[in-house]
């Protein structure tokens, strides 16, 4: 899933680079615990819902070495059989404490799926478009080894796609593109036979490029639309009460710039007030500055319709996320699909939040071993918790007995 637009970046842009152990030492796991029963508050856990989330993971990991028998057994247990579920986790898994250079505590943030009100048609009530990928948008993969070239050539290889080719008729000059996109996937528009950077958010909001973009829906609130782009997926309730589910399709090629950090730097908000709710409150007080604030972030997300409206968004593991039981992790240290025992606190609280969750997603702000982004689900309440969550926490990987963290990646 597109988790590059995490609330941590939105709020303060201070997703720190950790002193993580290098790749190849996943999780920095220093020791194997005696058993899951030794984990804090393990005996108080109700494990039926987390079994359901594990069954989702098994759709992606069941064929991986060490997981097939675990997944086979999990799929044969009813989630409402509390004793069988508990025995399954206690008998089949060993817990590994995650640490990072000697630290065993790290940052836990939150994310969610917004719920917007909208319509299939534009009206005075719903004037704000949710765009699909514009017809003039193209992306091309440029290996890091070619990033320093002054000029490359490419050819069209499919809708919205180019491929590097010595015989191509489209010129690409990597130096034209934003520095944080060079050497990866360049995204732009054709100007004759030359690929130029795509339009910025401010330019798109002025109508550039999107005249030939499909419109998936029209929504009521431009602020909620911005947050939909931050999250990368969400649901839109239409006039007739039905829902459409939209998810990330593409992005215009510019790095995210935190509007929360900008407000703090300008003295408009204190760091403590720069939560999602704090930013919304500032916008409510300063509606005439909305476009000025949004233009700080040149990045713009294009969406696609997702099948159905009841399942969670698709995570990086390739399975739907489960509200309250899915997390985003750094997969260099915690393998996608692994159960993870999370010990933290509720947002803005010292009340314990201890739960067996599942590593099913990733995100560009999620860097380091002891680092996780907790998926709260969708809607207003989920957004309230996600926007406020910046807690410290501890993580334990649960791996099938006989498997160590190095084997898990």
NORZINOR-V412961 format. One record per pair of residues at least 6 apart in sequence whose C-alpha atoms are under 7 Angstrom apart, sorted by sequence separation. I is the first residue (numbers start at 1). GAP is how many residues later the second one is. D is the distance in Angstrom with one decimal. If there is no record, write none. Layout:
I/GAP/D  I/GAP/D
//
This chain:
9/6/6.5  37/6/7.0  61/6/6.6  62/6/4.6  79/6/6.7  98/6/6.3  156/6/4.5  157/6/5.8  189/6/5.5  190/6/6.2  204/6/6.7  228/6/6.2  237/6/4.4  263/6/5.6  264/6/5.6  314/6/4.3  315/6/5.9  345/6/5.3  346/6/6.3  366/6/6.4  376/6/5.1  8/7/6.6  21/7/6.1  77/7/7.0  119/7/6.6  155/7/5.5  156/7/6.4  188/7/6.0  189/7/5.4  236/7/5.5  237/7/6.7  264/7/6.1  283/7/6.3  313/7/5.3  314/7/6.0  345/7/4.3  346/7/5.5  77/8/6.8  118/8/6.0  154/8/6.1  155/8/5.5  174/8/6.3  188/8/5.2  189/8/6.3  235/8/6.4  236/8/5.3  312/8/5.0  313/8/5.6  344/8/6.0  345/8/4.5  62/9/5.7  154/9/5.3  155/9/6.5  188/9/4.2  189/9/5.3  199/9/6.9  235/9/5.7  236/9/6.5  311/9/6.4  312/9/4.9  344/9/5.1  154/10/4.1  155/10/6.3  187/10/6.3  188/10/4.0  235/10/4.6  312/10/6.0  343/10/6.1  344/10/6.1  376/10/6.4  153/11/5.9  154/11/4.7  187/11/6.3  234/11/6.0  235/11/6.1  343/11/4.5  153/12/5.7  234/12/5.6  342/12/5.6  343/12/6.8  58/13/5.6  153/13/6.0  155/13/4.5  233/13/5.5  234/13/6.5  342/13/5.4  154/14/4.4  155/14/6.1  233/14/4.0  260/14/5.6  341/14/5.9  342/14/6.1  153/15/5.1  154/15/6.2  155/15/6.0  232/15/5.9  233/15/5.9  341/15/4.4  342/15/6.8  153/16/6.3  154/16/5.1  232/16/5.1  340/16/5.8  341/16/6.1  153/17/5.3  154/17/6.5  339/17/6.6  340/17/5.3  153/18/4.6  339/18/5.7  340/18/5.5  55/19/6.7  152/19/5.8  153/19/5.8  260/19/6.8  317/19/6.2  339/19/4.4  340/19/6.6  55/20/6.3  151/20/6.7  152/20/5.0  176/20/6.9  177/20/5.7  317/20/6.9  338/20/5.9  339/20/6.3  139/21/6.4  140/21/6.1  151/21/5.7  152/21/6.3  176/21/7.0  337/21/6.3  338/21/5.6  138/22/4.3  139/22/5.1  140/22/5.0  151/22/4.6  171/22/6.2  172/22/6.1  337/22/5.2  137/23/5.6  138/23/5.1  139/23/6.0  140/23/5.8  150/23/5.7  151/23/6.9  170/23/4.8  171/23/4.7  172/23/5.4  336/23/5.1  337/23/5.6  138/24/6.5  150/24/6.7  169/24/6.7  170/24/5.4  171/24/6.2  336/24/5.5  370/24/6.9  135/25/6.9  149/25/7.0  170/25/6.8  370/25/6.5  52/27/6.6  147/27/6.2  51/28/6.3  49/30/6.8  327/30/6.7  329/30/6.2  48/31/4.5  326/31/5.5  327/31/5.9  328/31/5.9  48/32/5.9  325/32/4.4  326/32/4.9  327/32/5.2  328/32/6.1  329/32/6.4  330/32/6.1  325/33/6.1  326/33/6.2  327/33/6.0  328/33/4.1  329/33/5.1  48/34/6.4  259/34/6.5  326/34/6.0  327/34/6.1  328/34/4.4  147/35/6.1  328/35/6.4  334/35/7.0  147/36/4.6  330/36/5.7  333/36/5.3  48/37/6.6  146/37/6.9  259/37/6.3  329/37/5.9  330/37/5.4  47/38/6.5  259/38/6.6  330/38/6.1  347/38/6.2  47/39/6.6  144/39/4.2  257/39/6.5  258/39/6.5  321/39/6.9  330/39/6.6  143/40/5.4  144/40/6.6  257/40/4.6  348/40/6.7  142/41/5.4  143/41/6.1  256/41/5.9  347/41/5.6  348/41/7.0  142/42/5.5  256/42/6.9  329/42/6.4  347/42/4.5  141/43/6.0  142/43/5.9  256/43/5.5  317/43/5.1  329/43/5.0  347/43/6.8  141/44/4.4  142/44/6.9  254/44/6.0  255/44/5.9  316/44/6.2  317/44/6.0  328/44/5.6  329/44/6.7  347/44/6.7  140/45/5.5  141/45/6.3  254/45/4.8  315/45/5.7  316/45/4.5  327/45/6.2  328/45/4.9  139/46/6.5  140/46/5.4  253/46/6.8  315/46/4.7  316/46/6.0  327/46/5.3  328/46/6.6  345/46/6.5  139/47/5.5  140/47/6.6  252/47/6.2  327/47/4.6  344/47/6.7  139/48/4.3  252/48/5.5  326/48/6.4  327/48/5.6  344/48/6.1  138/49/5.8  139/49/6.3  251/49/5.6  252/49/6.6  326/49/5.5  344/49/4.2  138/50/5.4  251/50/4.4  343/50/5.4  344/50/6.6  137/51/5.9  138/51/5.8  250/51/5.9  251/51/5.9  324/51/5.9  343/51/5.2  137/52/5.1  250/52/5.1  323/52/5.6  324/52/5.0  342/52/6.0  343/52/6.5  37/53/6.8  136/53/5.7  248/53/6.8  249/53/5.5  250/53/6.7  323/53/4.9  324/53/6.5  342/53/5.0  36/54/5.8  136/54/6.9  198/54/5.9  248/54/6.3  249/54/4.6  323/54/3.8  341/54/5.6  342/54/6.8  35/55/6.9  198/55/7.0  248/55/4.7  249/55/5.3  322/55/6.9  340/55/6.4  341/55/5.0  247/56/5.4  248/56/6.3  340/56/5.5  341/56/6.4  246/57/6.1  247/57/5.5  340/57/4.6  36/58/6.2  246/58/5.5  247/58/6.4  339/58/6.2  340/58/5.8  35/59/5.4  36/59/5.7  246/59/4.6  247/59/6.3  338/59/6.7  339/59/5.3  35/60/6.1  245/60/5.9  246/60/5.3  338/60/6.5  33/61/6.8  245/61/5.2  338/61/6.6  32/62/6.9  33/62/5.3  32/63/5.9  33/63/5.8  245/63/6.8  32/64/4.6  245/64/5.3  31/65/6.0  32/65/6.7  187/65/6.2  244/65/5.9  31/66/6.3  187/66/5.1  243/66/6.1  29/67/6.0  30/67/6.7  186/67/6.6  29/68/5.7  29/69/4.8  28/70/6.0  29/70/5.9  27/71/5.4  28/71/5.2  27/72/6.5  28/72/5.6  181/72/6.5  229/72/5.6  136/73/7.0  335/73/6.2  335/74/5.4  134/75/6.8  180/75/6.3  134/76/5.7  178/76/6.4  135/77/5.7  134/78/5.6  135/78/6.0  21/79/6.3  134/79/3.8  20/80/5.5  21/80/6.2  133/80/5.8  134/80/6.8  233/80/6.6  20/81/6.3  132/81/5.8  133/81/6.9  19/82/6.6  131/82/6.2  132/82/5.0  131/83/5.8  132/83/6.0  131/84/4.7  132/84/6.5  130/85/5.7  131/85/6.0  129/86/6.1  130/86/5.6  130/87/5.4  129/88/6.1  130/88/6.0  129/89/4.5  128/90/5.2  129/90/6.4  127/91/6.0  128/91/5.2  126/92/5.3  127/92/6.4  128/92/6.5  126/93/4.7  127/93/6.5  202/93/5.1  126/94/4.3  128/94/6.3  201/94/6.2  125/95/5.8  121/96/6.9  122/96/5.7  202/96/6.7  120/97/4.9  121/97/6.2  201/97/4.7  119/98/5.8  120/98/6.1  200/98/4.9  201/98/5.8  118/99/6.6  119/99/5.2  200/99/6.4  201/99/5.4  118/100/5.4  119/100/6.3  8/101/6.6  118/101/3.9  117/102/5.8  118/102/5.8  7/103/6.9  116/103/6.8  117/103/6.0  7/104/6.2  6/105/6.5  116/108/6.7  277/110/6.8  276/111/4.9  275/112/5.8  275/113/5.9  114/114/5.9  133/117/6.7  113/118/6.5  118/118/6.0  112/119/6.8  115/119/6.0  116/119/6.3  117/119/5.5  118/119/5.9  119/119/4.8  113/120/6.0  114/120/4.9  115/120/4.9  116/120/4.7  117/120/4.9  118/120/5.0  119/120/5.8  113/121/4.6  114/121/6.4  115/121/5.8  116/121/6.2  117/121/6.3  118/121/6.8  133/169/5.4  132/170/5.0  133/170/6.9  131/171/5.5  132/171/4.8  131/172/6.1  132/172/5.7  6/224/6.5  5/225/4.7  6/225/6.3  5/226/5.6  5/227/6.8  3/228/6.9  3/229/6.7  2/230/5.8  13/245/5.3  2/246/6.1  12/246/6.3  11/247/6.6  10/248/4.9  12/248/5.1  13/248/5.9  9/249/5.7  10/249/6.2  11/249/4.5  12/249/4.4  10/250/5.8  11/250/6.5  60/257/6.8  60/258/6.8  12/262/6.8  57/262/6.6  111/262/6.6  11/263/5.6  56/263/6.1  108/263/6.0  109/263/6.5  110/263/4.9  111/263/6.1  112/263/5.6  115/263/6.6  11/264/5.3  106/264/4.8  107/264/5.3  108/264/5.0  109/264/4.7  110/264/4.4  111/264/5.1  112/264/5.2  113/264/6.0  114/264/5.6  115/264/4.8  11/265/6.3  105/265/6.2  106/265/5.5  107/265/6.8  108/265/5.7  109/265/6.1  110/265/5.9  111/265/6.2  112/265/5.2  113/265/4.2  114/265/5.2  115/265/6.9  104/266/6.7  110/266/6.8  112/266/5.4  113/266/6.4  53/269/6.3  100/269/5.7  114/269/6.8  99/270/6.5  100/270/6.3  112/270/6.0  98/271/6.8  99/271/6.1  112/271/5.8  53/272/6.6  98/272/6.3  112/274/6.2  50/275/6.2  111/275/4.9  61/276/6.5  110/276/4.3  110/277/6.8  110/279/5.5  57/280/5.2  109/280/5.0  109/281/4.8  108/282/5.8  109/282/6.5  107/283/6.6  108/283/5.1  107/284/5.8  108/284/5.7  107/285/4.8  108/285/6.1  106/286/5.4  107/286/6.3  105/287/6.3  106/287/5.5  105/288/5.3  106/288/6.6  105/289/5.0  104/290/6.2  98/297/5.6  97/298/6.4  98/298/5.5  97/299/4.4  98/299/6.9  96/300/5.2  97/300/6.5  95/301/5.9  96/301/5.0  95/302/5.5  96/302/6.3  95/303/4.5  54/304/6.8  94/304/5.5  95/304/6.5  53/305/7.0  93/305/5.7  94/305/5.6  26/306/5.9  27/306/3.9  50/306/6.4  93/306/5.3  94/306/6.2  26/307/3.7  27/307/5.5  50/307/6.4  93/307/4.5  94/307/5.4  25/308/7.0  26/308/6.2  92/308/5.7  93/308/5.0  23/309/5.8  92/309/5.9  45/310/6.9  1/313/5.4  1/314/4.1  1/315/4.5  66/334/6.7  66/337/7.0  28/341/6.8  27/342/5.0  20/348/5.2  18/349/6.8  20/349/6.3  15/350/5.6  17/350/6.7  18/350/5.6  9/356/6.9  3/359/6.1  4/359/4.8  6/359/6.7  1/360/6.5  3/360/4.3  4/360/4.7  3/361/6.8  4/361/6.7  29/376/7.0  26/379/6.1  7/380/6.4  26/380/6.0  25/381/6.5
//
